[in-house]
Amino acid sequence: MTNPAPVEFRGSALDDLRSFPASARHEAGHQIDQVQHGYEPDDWKPINTVGKGFVKFGFGTLPVRSG
């Protein structure tokens, strides 16, 4: 198994994530894990204005950067 890529939260993203209901946090964690291991999240789009490797997940605004 490979080591997961680091994740960098920007702005209030981590605090926002922590304020989600438990089920949403669980889903967000799963999607972040997907990205960390080189897979695409289920519903996402690139955020090229922020930089290469930044994505926005479809279940909310949660910008993260992997690798």
DRENPA-3360 file (N, C-alpha, C; in nm, 2 decimals, always signed):
BEGIN
1 = MTNPAPVE = +0.08/-0.12/+0.00/+0.00/+0.00/+0.00/+0.09/+0.12/+0.00 ~ +0.05/+0.22/-0.08/+0.13/+0.34/-0.09/+0.09/+0.44/+0.02 ~ +0.18/+0.53/+0.05/+0.14/+0.63/+0.15/+0.05/+0.73/+0.09 ~ -0.05/+0.78/+0.16/-0.15/+0.88/+0.11/-0.08/+1.01/+0.08 ~ -0.12/+1.08/-0.02/-0.06/+1.21/-0.05/-0.11/+1.31/+0.06 ~ -0.03/+1.41/+0.09/-0.08/+1.51/+0.19/-0.20/+1.59/+0.14 ~ -0.28/+1.64/+0.23/-0.39/+1.72/+0.19/-0.37/+1.86/+0.26 ~ -0.39/+1.96/+0.18/-0.38/+2.10/+0.24/-0.52/+2.17/+0.23;
9 = FRGSALDD = -0.57/+2.20/+0.34/-0.70/+2.27/+0.34/-0.67/+2.42/+0.33 ~ -0.75/+2.50/+0.26/-0.74/+2.64/+0.24/-0.85/+2.71/+0.31 ~ -0.81/+2.83/+0.36/-0.92/+2.92/+0.42/-0.99/+2.85/+0.54 ~ -1.12/+2.85/+0.53/-1.20/+2.80/+0.64/-1.24/+2.65/+0.61 ~ -1.19/+2.59/+0.51/-1.24/+2.46/+0.46/-1.24/+2.35/+0.57 ~ -1.13/+2.35/+0.65/-1.12/+2.24/+0.75/-1.23/+2.27/+0.86 ~ -1.24/+2.40/+0.90/-1.34/+2.43/+1.00/-1.48/+2.41/+0.95 ~ -1.50/+2.44/+0.82/-1.63/+2.41/+0.76/-1.66/+2.26/+0.76;
17 = LRSFPASA = -1.56/+2.18/+0.73/-1.58/+2.04/+0.73/-1.61/+1.99/+0.87 ~ -1.55/+2.04/+0.96/-1.57/+1.99/+1.10/-1.71/+2.03/+1.15 ~ -1.77/+2.13/+1.09/-1.91/+2.17/+1.12/-2.02/+2.09/+1.05 ~ -1.98/+2.01/+0.96/-2.08/+1.92/+0.89/-2.14/+1.82/+0.98 ~ -2.25/+1.77/+0.95/-2.31/+1.65/+1.03/-2.22/+1.53/+1.01 ~ -2.22/+1.44/+1.10/-2.13/+1.32/+1.10/-2.14/+1.25/+0.96 ~ -2.25/+1.23/+0.91/-2.26/+1.15/+0.78/-2.19/+1.23/+0.67 ~ -2.20/+1.36/+0.67/-2.13/+1.44/+0.56/-1.98/+1.44/+0.58;
25 = RHEAGHQI = -1.94/+1.44/+0.71/-1.79/+1.43/+0.74/-1.74/+1.30/+0.70 ~ -1.82/+1.19/+0.72/-1.77/+1.06/+0.68/-1.76/+1.05/+0.52 ~ -1.86/+1.11/+0.45/-1.85/+1.11/+0.31/-1.73/+1.19/+0.26 ~ -1.71/+1.31/+0.32/-1.60/+1.39/+0.28/-1.47/+1.32/+0.31 ~ -1.46/+1.25/+0.42/-1.34/+1.18/+0.45/-1.31/+1.07/+0.34 ~ -1.41/+1.00/+0.30/-1.40/+0.90/+0.20/-1.35/+0.96/+0.07 ~ -1.41/+1.08/+0.03/-1.37/+1.14/-0.10/-1.23/+1.19/-0.09 ~ -1.19/+1.25/+0.03/-1.05/+1.29/+0.04/-0.95/+1.18/+0.04;
33 = DQVQHGYE = -0.99/+1.06/+0.10/-0.91/+0.94/+0.09/-0.89/+0.90/-0.06 ~ -1.00/+0.91/-0.13/-0.99/+0.87/-0.28/-0.88/+0.96/-0.34 ~ -0.88/+1.09/-0.32/-0.79/+1.18/-0.38/-0.65/+1.15/-0.33 ~ -0.63/+1.13/-0.21/-0.50/+1.10/-0.15/-0.43/+0.98/-0.21 ~ -0.52/+0.88/-0.25/-0.46/+0.76/-0.31/-0.46/+0.75/-0.46 ~ -0.48/+0.87/-0.52/-0.47/+0.88/-0.67/-0.59/+0.86/-0.75 ~ -0.71/+0.85/-0.68/-0.83/+0.82/-0.75/-0.91/+0.95/-0.75 ~ -1.00/+0.96/-0.85/-1.09/+1.08/-0.86/-1.20/+1.07/-0.75;
41 = PDDWKPIN = -1.24/+1.18/-0.69/-1.36/+1.17/-0.61/-1.49/+1.15/-0.70 ~ -1.60/+1.11/-0.64/-1.72/+1.07/-0.71/-1.77/+1.19/-0.79 ~ -1.77/+1.31/-0.74/-1.83/+1.43/-0.80/-1.74/+1.55/-0.77 ~ -1.67/+1.60/-0.88/-1.57/+1.70/-0.85/-1.55/+1.78/-0.98 ~ -1.48/+1.89/-0.96/-1.43/+1.97/-1.07/-1.30/+2.03/-1.03 ~ -1.21/+2.06/-1.13/-1.09/+2.12/-1.10/-1.11/+2.27/-1.06 ~ -1.02/+2.32/-0.98/-1.02/+2.46/-0.95/-0.89/+2.52/-1.00 ~ -0.88/+2.54/-1.13/-0.76/+2.59/-1.19/-0.72/+2.73/-1.15;
49 = TVGKGFVK = -0.81/+2.81/-1.11/-0.78/+2.94/-1.06/-0.70/+2.94/-0.93 ~ -0.71/+2.83/-0.86/-0.63/+2.82/-0.73/-0.49/+2.76/-0.77 ~ -0.49/+2.66/-0.85/-0.37/+2.60/-0.89/-0.39/+2.45/-0.93 ~ -0.29/+2.40/-0.99/-0.29/+2.26/-1.04/-0.31/+2.16/-0.92 ~ -0.40/+2.07/-0.93/-0.42/+1.97/-0.83/-0.53/+2.00/-0.73 ~ -0.59/+2.12/-0.74/-0.69/+2.16/-0.65/-0.83/+2.12/-0.71 ~ -0.91/+2.06/-0.62/-1.04/+2.01/-0.67/-1.15/+2.06/-0.57 ~ -1.27/+2.07/-0.63/-1.39/+2.11/-0.55/-1.48/+1.99/-0.56;
57 = FGFGTLPV = -1.52/+1.93/-0.44/-1.61/+1.82/-0.44/-1.75/+1.87/-0.46 ~ -1.84/+1.78/-0.52/-1.97/+1.82/-0.55/-2.07/+1.83/-0.43 ~ -2.04/+1.76/-0.32/-2.13/+1.76/-0.21/-2.13/+1.88/-0.13 ~ -2.04/+1.98/-0.16/-2.02/+2.10/-0.09/-1.90/+2.17/-0.13 ~ -1.87/+2.28/-0.07/-1.74/+2.35/-0.11/-1.63/+2.31/-0.02 ~ -1.54/+2.23/-0.06/-1.44/+2.18/+0.02/-1.31/+2.17/-0.06 ~ -1.25/+2.28/-0.09/-1.12/+2.28/-0.17/-1.01/+2.21/-0.09 ~ -0.95/+2.12/-0.16/-0.83/+2.05/-0.10/-0.73/+2.03/-0.21;
65 = RSG = -0.61/+2.01/-0.17/-0.50/+1.99/-0.26/-0.43/+1.86/-0.22 ~ -0.40/+1.78/-0.32/-0.33/+1.66/-0.29/-0.19/+1.67/-0.36 ~ -0.09/+1.60/-0.31/+0.04/+1.59/-0.37/+0.11/+1.71/-0.37;
% end
